[in-house]
Amino acid sequence: MTIPPELEADIVRYYTVEKWRVGTIARQLHVHYTNVERVLRQAGVPLIDSSRSSLIDPLLPFIRQTLKKFPSITASQLHLMVKERGYIGSSSYFRYLIKYYRLRPAIENNLPLLSAEANSPLTTMLGEQAQVAWANFDHINIGSARHPLKAFVIVLQWSHRIFLRFFHEASTENFLRGHVDAFEAWGGLPKVMLYDNVKNDALERQGNAIHIHPVLLEFSSHYRFEPRLSKGKERSRVENTVRYIRESFFASRSFIDIADINRQAEAWCLEQADDRPCHHDKTLTVREAFTKEKHWLLELPSNSYSLNER
C-alpha cells in the first residue's frame, strides 16, 4: 500500500510526539499496522513494544460512560474524578485526551460538538501551538537602493513569546530559515504551527482551496510538528502581534541595513516584548511564561535541515 506523504508525516508525529501506539494509529488513520511500522522504520524511528499501556487505558470505560451520561462535564471535574480512581498523569495531557474523546463521537455521528470547551478555537496548553505569518513593512533604504521589507513572525500561543526576523523577500528558503532560527532561539518547537491565509511559497492554491506546500510538509515531518491552516479567531493572535510590532518596534526607528534591523528586532523581542504582561496571567511576564512553556516544547532533531534554495 502506498502511503501519501501527508499521512506518513501524521504517522510519525502521532507516534513520536503524541505517544500513540502503533495499533491506535492504525485504527484512527485506517492504515494496516504493518504499514504503520514500515513508515516508522523508514523514518528511522525506533519501535517500542506496542503492548505498553497508557495511564488512561484502565479508566477509558469509566471516562466514556461518564461523558455519555454527563456530556457537558468539564475536563477539570473529570480529572478530579479519575484522580480518585488512581490516575496519576498530568492534568494538561488529560484535558488534551478528553478533548479528543468529546470530538470523536460528534465526528463519527455527524453531530454538533458536545461543549464549548471542545469547540474552543484557541488552545492554551503549554507547548501546543504557535502562529506564523509574513507581514509587509513597506521598504527599507540602504544607501541609494530601496529594498522591500518582509517580516517573518512566530508567536507562541501560551506564553506569547515572539520571534521576529526581517527579509527582503518572502521566499520558501527565507520562510523555512525563519522557522529554524526561531526553533534554535527557543531551544525547541511547539507541536502545531498555525499558518495564516497569506500568499507565500509555503502555501499553494488549487482553485479556491489552499493547501500546505509539499516542501513545508517535508520540513514539518523533519521537525515532527503539525502544519495547520488557521481559521476564524485562530488568526487573532498573530494579527495582534503584527500590529504590536508595527506600533512598538517599527515606528520611528532607523536602520542601516537588514542585519541592523534584525539585531534591533532580536534585542526588542528579548527585552521590551518579553517584559510585557502575559495575556492570560497578568502575574507573569512573557519571559516568565516562556520559562514555563519551554519545558513542554518538542526537542530539536539531532540532524539539521538543508536550507538550500528550492
N, C-alpha and C positions, 0 to 999 in steps of 0.2 A: 504494500500500500504506500503510495506517495503522499508524504505529509507536506502541506503548504508551509512556507517559511514563517508565516504568522502563527500557525499552530505549533510549529517547533519552538518558537520563542515563548509561547504560552506554557508549553510543557516544561521547559527548562526553568522558567520563572516560578511556576507553581511548586515545582519540586525543591528548588534551591532557596527561594525567598519565603514562600508561604508554608513550606514544610509539608505539603500534601504528599500522601503516599502514592505509589505507582497505581494501585488499584483505584484510589479516589480520582486521580487524573484520568484514568481510562474511562471510568463511569461518567464523569462530568463532561468530558470533552468528546465522548463517544468514539474513542480510539482503542483498539485492542492493546492489552497491557504489554505484549511483546513489542509493539511499535513504540510504545512509550519508553520502554527500556532501551530500544535501539537508538532513539533520538537522544536520550541522556548519555549513552555510551559515546555516540558520535560527538557530542558536545564536551566530552571529557569530564563529565560529572560522575563522581564515584557513587555507585548504588549502595544504599544502606539496606539492611534487612527489612523488607517490606512488611514483615509481621509485627513490627514495633507498633505500639498503641499510643494514641493521643490521650492526654489527660482528660479530655472531654468525652471520649468514646463511651465509658461506662454510664455517663449521665445523659446520653442522647435520647433514650426513650423518655426519660423524665422531662427533658427540655422540650421535645416535640409535643408531648402531652400537655404541658403547661402552656405553650404557645397556642395550641389549638383551643384550649379552654379559655385562656385569657389573652387574646391576640394583641391587646394594647398594653400589656405589661411592659415596663421599662427594662432595658438590659441591666441597669444598676440593681433593680429589685431582684431580678432573676439571678444575678451574680451572688447576691446575699443568700438566696435560697440554695444555690449549688454549693456555696462555701460550707453551709451547714451539712451538706451531704458529702463532703470530703474533697471538693475541688480546690486545688492549690495553685492553679495557673493565674496569670496576671489578669486584672480587670480589663485592661485595654485590649488584649488579644481576645478575651471572652466577648467583649462588645462587638469586635470585628466578626467573630463567628456567628453571633446571634443575628447580626445584620444579614448575613448570608442565609440563615435558616428562615428569616422572615421573608426574604426576597424569593426563595426557591418555590414555595407553593404558589405564590402570586404569578410567577413567570410560567410555571408548568400548567396552571389552570386558567391563564389569561384573565386574572383577577386584579383589581387595584391593589396597590401595596397596603400593608396592614397598619402602618403607622407613619407619622411624620418623621420619626426617628430613622426609619428605613429609607424614607424618601428625601432625606436632607441632601441638598446639593453640595454642601461643603463638609469635608471631613475635618476633624480636629485631633486625630490621632497623631502621636509623635512619630516623625519619620515616615509618614504615609505619602504625602503629596507635595509637589511643587508646581508652580505655574510658570510658563515660559512664553516670551513674546519678543518680537522685534518692534522697535519704535523709531520713527523718523525724527531726527533732530536737526533738520534743515541742512546747513553746510558749515564747513569749517575752513577758514582761510589760513593757508600755510605758505608764507612768502607771498608770491604773486598768484599762486594757484588756489582754486576754490574746489574743495572736495565735498562729496556728500557724507553725511554722518549718520550712522545707524547704531542704535543702542540695543545690545542683547541683554535681556533682563530675565533673571530667575528669582523667584521669591518662594521661600518655604512656607507652606500653608500654616503650620502650627506656630512656629517662632517668629515668622515674618522676617527672617534673615534675608537680606538682599545680596545678590551678586550682579554686578553691573560691568559690562565691558563694551567699549566702542570699537566699531569697524567702519571702513569706508564703503563696504558693500555687504549685502545680506546674502552671501553665497553659502552653499552647502558646507564648504570647508570651515568658514567662519562660524556657522551655526553649530557644527559639531565641536569646534575648538572652544566656543563659549561654554558648552556643557562640560568638556573635560577640565577646563580651568576652574569652573565652579566646583566640580566634584573634588578636585585636588585641594582647593581652598577650604572646603568644608571637611575634608577627610572622610568623605562618604557621600551617599546619594539617597534620595527617597525612593520608595517602591513604585510610585506612579508619577509620571510627568504629564501635566495637562498643557495642551497646545491650543493657543487661540486660533481663530479662523483668519489667519493672515496669509498673504501671498509670499511664500518663500520656497526655496528649493527643497525643503524637508516635507512639504505637503504637495499633493498633486490632485488635480481636478479631473474627474471623468463625468462629463455632462455637468449636472448640478451638484453631484456628490463630491465630497472632499475626502481623500484617503491619506493615510500615512505613507510616505515615500519608502520604497524598499531599502534605501540607504539608511534611513532612520530606524527601520525595523532591524536591520543588521547591527546598527550601533546599540540599540536598546537591548538586543539579545546579548551582546558582549558585556554590557553592564548590568544585565538582569533586572531592568526596570520595565514597567508597562507604559508605552506611549498611548495617550488618550486625547481625543479632541474634546475641548471644553465646550460646555453648553450653558446658556442662561446665566444664572447667578455665579456659576463657577468662574466666569471671566472677571468678576468684580475685583478679586484680589490683585491680579497683575495690572488691571487697568488703573486701580487706585495707586499702585506702586509707581507706574509710569508717570502719573500726574504728580506724585510726591517728588520724583526725581527731577521733573521739569521745574517745579517750584522751589525745591530746597537745595538742589545741587547745581542745575544747569544755568539758572537765571543769574545774570550779571557776572559770569565767570569768563576768564580769558585763558586761552590755551596756546601753547607754542606749536604743538604737533599732536599726532594721535597717541604717542607714547606719554606725553604730558597729561593729556586729558584722562588717560587710563590710570596714571599714578594718582591723580587727584580723585578719581572715582573710587579707587581701592581704599584710599585713606578715608573718604567720606563714608563708605559702607561700614568700615570698621570703627568709626568714631561717631559722627552725628547720627547716622541711621541706626547704629547699634545702641545708642543711648536713649532712643525714644521708648516710651512705654509699650509693652506688649499688648496687642489689641484685646485679647480675651482674658488677660490677667494683668491689671494695672499695677500690681505689686511687683511685677518683674519688668526689667528692661528686655529689649530684644536680645541683647548679649547674654543675659542670664537664661532666657528661654531657650536660646540656641544651645547653651551648655547642656541643658536637659535633653534637648532633642537629638543632639549629636550622637548620643549613645544608641539611638534607635535607627540611625541611618544604615543602609547597606554598606558592607565593606567594598572597597575598590578591588577590582580584579588584579591579579599579580602581573598580568601581561598588559602592555599598553595597546591602545587602538590607533591604527595608522590614520593620520590626518592628511594624507596626500590629496592633491586636487582630484576631484571626480567629475 
